[in-house]
Amino acid sequence: MQDKTTRRQFLKVAGISAGSFAFLKNVPPGSAQEAKVTPALVRLGAGIEPLVRLIEDTPQAELLEQVAQRIHQGATYQQVVAALFLAGVRNIAPRPNVGFKFHAVMVVNAAHQESLASPETDRWLPIFWALDEFKKSQAMEQKDSGWRMAPVNESIVPPPHKAKEAFITAMENWDEKNADAAVAGLVRSAGANEIYELFYRFGARDFRSIGHKAIFVGHSWRLLQFIGWQHAEAVLRSLAYACLNHDVKNSTPALSDQLADRPWRRNQKLVASMGPAWMSGKLDDGATRDMLAVLRQGSSEEACDKAVALINHGVSPHSIWDALFVAASEIVMRQPNVPNVHSMSSANALRYAFQASGDDVTRKLLLLQDCAFITLFRDAVRGKVADVRIEDVKPLAVKESGGALEEIFSEVGRDRMSAAKKIHHYLSNGGSPQDLMNAARRLVFLKGRDAHDYKYSCAILEDYFKVSPAWRAQFLAASSFYLKGSGEKDNVLVQRTRAAMKL
């Protein structure tokens, strides 16, 4: 089956008419050229402050209209994204958990990535949603603590030649005060890649905040590449503070023995048993299934040991990642709720860091940490859990004409297993993955009410291309359990955005 979806059919899938997005014509589209990472673009520098202050100080009921007006006056897509991210970093603390209200900060990259993957006429929709989300979290922060990021204590910022060592020492000792000063010194003296090599490890070293530390590492790095490294100091101070979050009373994780820290300590020793040719193995579907079996039932130690054993027997790490992504999709299938979707978004973040890192030991650690994380996510599931596996998502025929996507997304949210089976059939029989993804994104824009709608859809639609071809159709089908269906109500922000864009 080859399903070629027309524009009119595609809009119908999303539950809207062809004219529903006409209001966007009044606003300059965020061009693809403008949205790319282009270091040659003018540095924003202190010039971003007025737009940040606008976002911070404007009441929620007026912000979308005010930002739309600034766009009409020439504010660019890059400037709006940068100002939104920086406003979040400056006004929302990643405490007491790196999640909760801090999702308003972490969702900016997901909104940005979904924006880049969308038609130019839709490019502002996720960004405006994220602007409104920031105001909600800002209000919660002001009510709860009144926190705002204070200036760095310049008196204890280490000199350039000592900044890296001071930062590592402070992070290893869970020393917030000195880590804050050291990371400021590090940003002023070291390169971006060198700094993030350190954060890849610190973001993955413990399971607290159910993967949010690793997620924030990946999201912040990707956004800084887009908005400009000149904004790095405030962002990395927030990131270091997030990575140091812990729940050990009257002590630190460095001086205690908690479940969240054990995999990292063990894996630091285990990586030594992985040979120098560990990246040279071959893809092996059988090995993926063997790994998946351990991830379903084994302990974190058994999962990490299995991954090492398979790699040492000539299996590609890619086959291990396939098992990790599939295992995460099964966790979501069994219980599609907010805590469980982090099994997928953290796997996405660790896989991104795995590809971005240039350090061999770090890459090994990131792979093994996700092996442990998946088992910890699995064991943390509580309440009613469906007894389903990816093998249960067998292809189920859909219409042979252009109505396939309409049929699929009308069932998402109503009969998720049926919808998943039809996605499997659609993708296995020549259906366009891009058309399906575009429809899924559009529905998030229209129906999404939570940061996790953006974070999760961004992760699975990106990871579809990271999974081996033999697993892609099943993976995306199984992952659809937390997507939005066309039968769900539009969020009220759509109407506000429409009105704002007409200014």
Beta strands, then each sheet from edge to edge (+ up, - down):
end
